[in-house]
Amino acid sequence: YLTTFGTTVAQRIRDQFQPLFDPAAEPLSEEVLAINDHIQAKAGYSLYDAQLAVAEAVKRQLDRKKVALIVAECGSGKTKIGSTALGALQGMHAAQSGKGKTFNLIMAPSHVTGKWVREINETLPNTLAIVVRSITEFDRLYALYEAGDKNVYAVFSKEKARDGYMQAPAVVYNRR
C-alpha cells in the first residue's frame, strides 16, 4: 500500500496539516526572543531551538483558538515552554492594547505547583507567581495584583480545587 500510495498519502498529510510555525521558513517573534533573553540573564541558560519553536507555535495557537496542548515526555521542558508562550502572548497583547499587566490562573497537579511557580518566576519578567491554597490567599493575591504593576499567576492544585464539595454538597438526594 505504502509503495503504491505513499507519496500521495504524504502529500495529503502535508496539505492538511500546515504547521503554525516553521522554524526553517520564518523567524521567531520578538516576544519569544525577549523572554528567552530574560531566561538567559536570570537562569543562565536559554531554551533549545526546538523548545523555542514549540513556544512560538503555542503562542500563535493561543492567539487563534485560546487553547493549546503541549504533549511531550517528562523533562522536555513543557512548563518552561508553556510559560514562555504565555508570556510572549501577553507581551504581544500588551504592545497592541497598551494594557501592562494580567492576572492568570494555572491549575496543575499538586506535585508540580511549586515547579510552576519557580519556573514562571524564572522565565517571565515583571511577574509574580504564587501557589494559592485557599480563597483567602487568592483574595490577597488579587489585591496585590490590583495595587501593583506586575503580571500575576495564581497557581493552584486540581486536588485542592475539588475539595470544596465535601463541605457543602452540590446535590442533595432524597428518595421521597
N, C-alpha and C positions, 0 to 999 in steps of 0.2 A: 504494500500500500504506500509506504513512505517513498519507495523507489519511484513509483509511478506518480504520486500526487504530492510528494514532499515539498517541492518548490512552490506549488500552488498554495498549499496549507501555510507555509512560512510567509508567503506574500500576504495572504488574508490576515494572518496574525499581525503583521507589521501595519497593515492598513487599518485594522480595527482597534488596535491598542497603541495609540500615539502617546509617547511619554510627555508628562507635564514639563519636564526639564531634561534636556540632552546636553550633558557637560561637554561633549565633543563639538557641539554646534553653537552654543551660546554661553555667555559668561554668567558667573554668579551675581546676584543682586548686591547693591551697595550695603543693604541692611544685613544680609547674611555675612558678608565680609567684615563689616564693622563689629558684629558680635564675635566672630572668630578672632579678630584682633583683640577684643576685650578678654576673651578666654586666654589667649596667648599672654597678655600682660598680667592677668590675675592668677592663672593657674600654671603658667609656664609651658604650656603645650598648645597646639592648635588641633582642630578636628582634621581627620583624614579626608582626602578628596572625595571618597565615596560617601562619608558622613555629611559633608557639605552639600553634595548633590542631592542627597535624600532630604536634608533640611530645606533646600530651595524648592524641591518638588512638593514637600508637605506645606510649606508656606503658600505656594500657589494653590494647592488643593483647598486649604483652609479659606483662602480668599474667595475661591469659586463656590465651594459647597458647604463650608462651615464645619466639615467633618473630614478627618483623615485618620488612617491607620498606619502605624509603623510596625511591621511584623519582622522580627529578626531574633537571632539567638541571644542568650544571656551573655552579657559582656560586650555586645556590639555597639553600645552607646545610645540606646533608644531614648533614655531620659535626656541626655545631652543634646541629641538631635532634635527631640521634641521641644526642648527649652529654646534652642536656637531658632527653630521655625516659628514658635510663638512670639519670641522677642523680635524677630525680623518682621513678622506680620504687624505687630503692634507699632514698631518703628515706622513702617510704611504708612499705616493708617494715621499715626500722629503727624507725619510730614504732610499728609494730604488734608487732614481736618484741622490741624492746629491744636488738638487736644493732647496734653502731655502725659497723662497718666491713666492707668487702667486698674480695675480690681478683678482678680481672676480666682476661680475655684478649680482645684485639682483633686479628684477623688482617685485614690490609689490603694492597693492592698496595704495593710498596716505595717508590714515588714519593710516597705520601701518609702514610707512617708518622709522619714529623716533624710534618705538619699535624695528625694526630690528637692527638699529644702536646701540641702548642701549644694546640689548641682545647679539649681536655679540661682542661688546667691553667687555661685562661682561663675556662672555663664552670662547672666544678664546685667547690664549696667543700670544704675539708678533703680534698683529693685530690692524689695524686702519680701522674703518668703518665710512663713512660719507654719508649723503644724498646729492645727486647731482641733481641740478635743471636746469643746463644749460650745453652746450657743453664747455663753458669756464671753469666752475667748474670741469668738467670731465677732461679737459686737465691739469689743475693744480693738480688734484689728481693723475693723471697718472705720472706727473713729480715728485711728492713726492714719488710715488712707485719706479720709476727708480732710484732716488737718495738715497732712504732709504733701510732698510733691513727688513721691516715688510710686512706681508701679508696685502693686501688692499682690502676692499669691497666697491664698489660704489653702493649705494642703490638709486634707482630712482623709481618714481611712474609711474604706467602704464598710468595714465591720462596725465602726463607730456610727456611721450614718444610718445603719439599720437597727441600732439598739433601741430606738425610741418606742417601738410598738409594745415592748414589754411593760412600759409604764401606763400606757393608755391604748387598749386595742383599737384597731381601725374598724372592726366589725364585731358586734355582739349578736350572737345567735341564740335563739330560744325556740324549742320545738313547738311551744304553744303559739 
